Amino acid sequence: MPRQHPFRTPLLALLPALVIAACTGDPGTAPSSPDYAMAKPVKSTGITMTDLVLTTSTLTVGQDNTADYTVTITNGRAKKSLAVLQGSVVQTRPSDNGLADQPAGGSNVLCTAVSGELPHGSCTTGFSINLFNRPEDGPALESGAATFHVDLIDESGAVLASAEAPVTVVVP
């Protein structure tokens, strides 16, 4: 019988531990890494966002209401009493390939007469994109290609759904 090295564990013995480790993270929580905004939530929430439409794909930094957007939300679950849209613009900066992720405004969803209420079924809602380079929000955006990312967030802070659209950032 061949002698096994004292520190070598057969791969099949490690496989259950690797599967458990890979599946125990909380998929409804964004990692603390700055590149989380490029990731899609993996948790199935029964809620989707589709048909993200911007009034323009060119976003100028430093202007309120740079663009408006609409998005269709389909809620296959029970009514939510509070849901919020939170936008951001994410970019791999042309100058150094570093990541910039700047907030771009947020608002309660406006699907019913009650601000923030997300009914069962579908609705189209939206908001204005307000884009600024604020040092406290991390590295600055530069002129060039980027992604507008919008999350639908519930009252607990969990991301229920996300949508993205390509944009061009202009820094005057």
C-alpha positions in Angstrom: 0.0 0.0 0.0 1.5 3.4 -1.0 2.3 5.7 1.9 0.3 8.9 2.0 2.0 12.2 2.8 0.9 13.3 6.3 -0.3 16.8 5.1 -2.0 15.5 1.9 -5.8 15.1 2.1 -7.6 13.4 -0.7 -9.6 15.8 -2.8 -12.8 13.9 -2.4 -12.6 14.3 1.4 -12.4 18.1 0.9 -15.2 18.4 -1.6 -18.1 18.5 0.9 -16.3 21.3 2.9 -15.7 23.3 -0.2 -19.3 23.0 -1.3 -20.6 24.1 2.1 -18.1 27.0 2.3 -19.2 28.2 -1.2 -22.9 28.1 -0.3 -23.1 29.6 3.1 -22.5 33.3 2.2 -25.5 35.6 2.5 -26.4 36.4 -1.2 -28.7 39.2 -0.2 -25.8 41.3 1.2 -23.4 43.2 -1.0 -19.7 42.4 -0.1 -17.7 45.2 1.3 -15.5 45.1 -1.8 -15.8 48.3 -3.9 -16.6 46.3 -7.0 -19.8 44.9 -5.6 -21.8 47.2 -7.8 -20.8 45.2 -10.9 -22.1 42.0 -9.3 -25.7 40.9 -9.6 -27.6 39.7 -6.5 -27.8 35.9 -6.7 -30.7 35.6 -4.2 -34.0 34.9 -6.0 -36.5 37.4 -4.6 -39.4 37.0 -6.9 -38.8 40.6 -8.0 -37.3 41.7 -11.3 -36.3 44.9 -13.0 -36.4 45.2 -16.8 -36.7 47.7 -19.5 -34.3 50.3 -18.0 -34.5 53.3 -20.3 -32.4 56.5 -19.9 -33.4 59.8 -21.6 -29.7 60.1 -22.6 -26.7 57.8 -22.4 -24.4 60.8 -21.9 -24.1 61.8 -18.2 -22.3 65.0 -17.3 -20.7 65.1 -13.9 -21.7 68.0 -11.7 -25.2 68.6 -13.0 -28.4 67.9 -11.2 -30.9 65.9 -13.3 -28.2 64.8 -15.8 -30.8 62.4 -17.2 -34.0 60.7 -16.2 -34.7 57.0 -16.3 -37.6 54.6 -16.1 -37.6 50.9 -15.2 -40.3 48.3 -15.1 -40.5 46.4 -11.8 -42.3 43.1 -11.6 -43.1 41.9 -8.1 -44.2 38.3 -7.9 -44.5 38.4 -4.2 -46.7 40.2 -1.6 -46.8 44.0 -1.5 -43.7 45.7 0.0 -44.4 48.7 2.2 -41.1 50.4 1.3 -38.9 50.0 -1.7 -36.2 52.4 -2.9 -34.3 52.9 -6.1 -30.6 53.7 -5.7 -28.5 54.6 -8.7 -24.8 54.6 -9.1 -22.3 55.0 -12.0 -19.5 52.4 -12.1 -16.4 52.8 -14.2 -13.1 51.2 -14.9 -11.2 54.5 -15.1 -9.3 55.0 -18.4 -6.3 56.6 -16.8 -5.3 53.8 -14.4 -7.8 51.0 -14.7 -8.9 51.7 -11.2 -12.6 51.3 -10.2 -14.8 54.4 -9.6 -18.3 53.9 -8.1 -20.1 57.2 -7.5 -23.7 57.4 -6.2 -26.2 58.8 -8.8 -29.3 59.6 -6.7 -32.2 57.6 -5.2 -35.8 57.8 -4.5 -38.8 55.8 -3.2 -40.5 53.9 -5.9 -43.6 55.6 -7.2 -45.9 52.8 -8.2 -49.0 53.7 -6.2 -50.4 56.8 -4.4 -48.3 55.7 -1.4 -44.6 56.8 -2.0 -42.3 53.7 -1.6 -45.1 51.1 -1.8 -44.3 48.3 -4.2 -47.5 46.4 -5.1 -47.8 42.9 -6.3 -47.6 42.9 -10.1 -45.8 45.2 -12.5 -45.3 49.0 -12.5 -43.0 51.4 -14.3 -41.2 54.0 -12.1 -38.1 56.1 -12.3 -36.1 59.0 -11.1 -33.4 61.5 -12.1 -29.7 60.7 -12.3 -27.7 63.2 -10.2 -24.0 62.7 -10.7 -21.2 64.4 -8.8 -17.6 63.4 -8.1 -17.4 63.6 -4.3 -14.1 62.6 -2.7 -16.0 61.1 0.3 -17.6 58.6 -2.2 -14.4 57.2 -3.4 -12.3 57.6 -6.6 -13.6 60.1 -9.1 -15.2 59.2 -12.4 -13.4 60.2 -15.6 -14.7 61.0 -19.1 -15.3 57.8 -20.9 -17.4 54.6 -20.9 -19.2 53.5 -17.7 -22.3 51.7 -16.5 -25.4 53.1 -14.8 -26.4 50.7 -12.2 -29.7 50.8 -10.2 -30.7 48.7 -7.2 -34.1 48.1 -5.8 -33.7 48.0 -2.1 -36.2 47.1 0.6 -36.7 48.6 4.1 -34.1 46.2 5.6 -31.5 47.3 3.1 -31.6 44.1 1.1 -31.1 44.4 -2.7 -34.2 42.9 -4.3 -33.2 43.4 -8.0 -30.8 45.3 -10.2 -30.6 46.7 -13.7 -27.8 48.2 -15.7 -27.3 50.3 -18.8 -24.1 51.5 -20.6 -23.4 55.2 -20.4 -20.7 57.7 -21.4 -19.5 60.0 -18.6 -18.4 63.6 -19.4 -16.3 65.4 -16.9 -16.3 69.1 -17.8 
